[in-house]
Amino acid sequence: MKKIKVLTLVCLMFMGFGSVKTYAHCEIPCGIYDDAARVKMMYEHILTIEKSMKLIVELSASEKPDYNQLVRWVNNKEEHANKLQAIATQYFMFQRVKLSDDPVKKAKSMKQLELLHKICVFAMKAKQSTDMEMIKKLNDTVHDFDHAYFTKKEHKH
């Protein structure tokens, strides 16, 4: 009877863990943050979205499009746009950008939140099309966020 209970528990654990989809960082908070690495990841996701867009356009223009590859690149673009949005929201908005009543800190946080919102909107628009203007807007906005978030002094958490 004890073996059945343990086996049942193990099965339930695997079923539960197998169905959970995770993207960014924890919300415990664990205290382990690498903000610069997250910004670098945002730029990498933008590059992947850009490559996906270019290949979608190229494959679509082919005389005999390879629809399997086309679908894979569309899915890839969608996945990386989702990951970009997850970093902007789950990591930065929910955990790293701190709200404050201090007017100076509040202004800085509001600017950061505005830029993170733009990143999410441009990532959404990148999912909807192959418009390379979205890549430029994403790169520019991540660049602006990078400068609004990090100061000349090392960022402390």
Order of alpha helices (4+ residues) and beta strands (2+ residues): alpha-alpha-alpha-alpha-alpha
